[in-house]
Amino acid sequence: MQVQIQALLAVIEEGAGQGRAGGSGLRSHMEMAKPAIFNREAGKVGGFVTACRSYLKMKMREGTVEEQVIWVLSYVQGGSADIWKENVMEELEAGEMEYESIEEFFTSMKKEFGGEEEATKAAELRQLEQGGRTMEEFVQIFKGIVRGSGYKGQPLVEEFKRGINRGIRRKLMEAENPPTSIENWYRRATALDRNWRESRKEKERLRGKKETMGGGAPKQEQRQSLL
C-alpha cells in the first residue's frame, strides 16, 4: 500500500512542482516545510493537520481533493495509523467514500484520532503554570494547548487564573472591574505583567546608579571602622 501511495505521490508532486493552469508561479517555487510523520501519537493530530493544511494551501491549492487526501496519507505511517490509512485508501479506490473537500477529510481524521489528543491536552493544561515566563510567553503557550483541549467558557478562564502567578491573579481579581472573559484576562494580565517587569527594571537601574555614585564611601567607612 505504501508503494502505491508513493507512486501516486510522485505524479502529484510533479504536477504541483510544474504548476497547474491558473496557479501562482511564485507560490509553486516557495520553499515550504512538509509535516512530520503522523503515527497516531497522542496529542499530535492537531499539529499534523495544521502543517498539512499550510503546505496544501501554498503548494497544492490546485490539486483535486483526492490528490490532496493521498498526499496527506503519505505522511501517516506506523502502527494502527497504517491500518486506518489502508482502510481509507481501499474505500477511496472502491468508491465507497468520497470527500467534498480536504477540510471534510481533516474533520474525519480529527474524529478518528482527536479523542486521545483532547485528553492529553486537557491534562497538560491543568499542569501548566506561568513560573518565570513573561505573560506574553505564557499566554501563547496556553493558547496552543487550549486548541483541541475541549476547554471553553468559564472553565477555561479558571484554568488561566490558576496558571498565572499569584500576585497578578490577586491584583486582577481585587480590581474594581475584574476581567470576566478569557480575552480580557489575556489582555489585562499581559499589561499588568509588562508594567511590573518594566518597573522592576527601572528600580534596578536606579539602584545600580546609586551604588555606582556612592559605592566608595561605605567601603571606606567599613575599612576605617575595622582599624
N, C-alpha and C positions, 0 to 999 in steps of 0.2 A: 504493500500500500504506500509506503513512504517513497519507494522508487517511482511509482506512478505520479505521486504528488510533485516530486522534484522535476519530472519530465514536463508536466503541465506548467509548473512554476517557471521553468526556463523559457517557455514560449511566452508566458505572460510578461515576465520581466524584460524580455527582448522588445516586446511591443511598447512597454512603458518607457524603456530607455530611448527608443526611437521617437517617441511622442506620437499620440494619436491625432487624427484630424481634429482641429479645433482646440487642441491642448496648448498649454503655455510652454514655450520653449525654455524660458527662464526657470520655471518650476521643474521641468524634467531634468535640468542639469544641476539643480541644487543638491548639495550633499545632505542626507537625512539619515539619522541613526535608526537602525532597524530594532525591533523589540527583542528582548531576551527570550529564550525558550521558556514556554509555559508548561510546567509538568504537574499542574494541579496543587502546587504548594499553597498552603493556607495563607490567605491574605494577599495573594498576588494577582488575582484575576482583574481587579480594577485597574491596576497599573499597566497590565498587559493590554487591556482593551484601549486605554488611553494612548499608549505608544503605537498600537496598530492604527488607531483612528488618525493620529497625526501623520503617520507615514502614508497611509492611503490618500489622505486629503492632499498631500503635497506631490506624491509620485504616481498615484494610480487613480486619480479622480475620474478619468475617462474609462476606466475598466468596467466590465459588466459586474453585476452583483456576484455571479458565480465565480468569476476570476478573483474578485476580492476575497470571497469566502475561502477559496482554495489557497490563496496566498497566506491568509491568517492561519489556516490549518497546518501549513507547513512549519509553523513555529510552535505547534502543540505537539509535544513529544514526551514520552516517559510514562510508565505505569498505566494506571486506569485512564489517564488522559488520552493515551493512544487508542484504547478501546472505544472511547467516546468519539474520537476523530474518525476511526474506521466506520463506525455506525453512521455518522453524518455523511461521509463520502459515499457509502453504499446507498443511502436514502436519496442523495442528490442524483446519483447515476441512474437509479431506478425511477426517478421522477416522483418519488413518494414525498419529497419535501422541496419546497421552493420558497426562497426568501424574497420579499418585495424590496428590501433594502439591506445594506450591510448593518444598519442600526438594528434591524429586526434580528439579525444573526447575533449581534453583540448582546442583545437583550436575552436571547435564548441561552447564550453562553454564561451570562451572569446568573441566570436562574439555576443553571446546572452546577456551577462552582461557587456561587456567591454566598451560600449559607455558611460555609466554613470561614470565608473572609469576614463576614459580619461579626461572627462570634470572636474571631481573633482581634479585629479592630476594636470591638467594644471592650474587651479585656485590656487592650493596650491603652485605650482612652482612660479607663478607670485608674491606671497606674501612672499616668503622665503628670509630672509636676514641673513648674517653671524653674525652680532652683536658681542657678546663676545666669540663666539666659536672659537676654533682653525680652521685653514683652513682644516686640516685633517678631523675634525668632520663635517665641513660644506660640504666638497666635498662628503663624504659618504652619508649624508642626501640628498644632491642634486641629486646624482646618483639614490638613492632609489626612489625619486619622479619622476625623469625623465622617468624611466621604466613605460611604459604604458601611458605617458602624451601626446604622439604624437609629441613632440618637437624633431627636428633634425636640423643638419647643422647650419647655421648662426643664426637663431632664438634661438637655444639652447645656442650658445655662448653669445648672447646678454643678455639672462636671467641670465647666470652665472656672467657676468660682472656687471649687475645691482645689483645682490645679495651680491657680496663680498664688503668688507669695502672700502671706497672711497680712502684711501691712497694707498692701494695695487693696486687698479684698475688704479689709475693715474700713478703710477710708471711703471706698465707694458705697459700701452698704450703709455707712453712717452719714452719707451726704444728704443734703436737703431733698434732692431729687435723684435717688439712686437709679441706675440703669435697670431696665427691665428686659429688653430684647437682647439676643446674643450679639447683634451687630453693635449695639450701644455699649455692651460690655467690652467688646474688642476695642472700639474706638477710645473709650474713656480710660480703660486700663492702660492702653498703649501711651496715651497722652500723659497720664499720671506717672507712669514708669519712666518715660523720657525726661519729664521735668525733674524727677527725683535724681536721675543719673547726672543730668546737667548741673543741678545744684550741688551735688556731691563733688563733681569735678571742679567746680568753681571754688568750693571751700578748700579742697586740696591744693589748688593753685595758690590761693591766698595764704594758706598755712606755709607752703614752701617758700613763698616770697618773704614772709615774716622771719622764717628761720634763716633765710639767706642774709637778710638785712641785719639781724641781731644775733646771729649764731655764735659769734666770737665771744660776746660778753659773758654768757653763762659759763662757758668753759674756763674763762679767765678767773671768774669768781670761784668756781669749783677748785681750780688749782690753788688759789690763794687760801681757801679755807682748809686745804689739806696741809698747808705749810705750817 
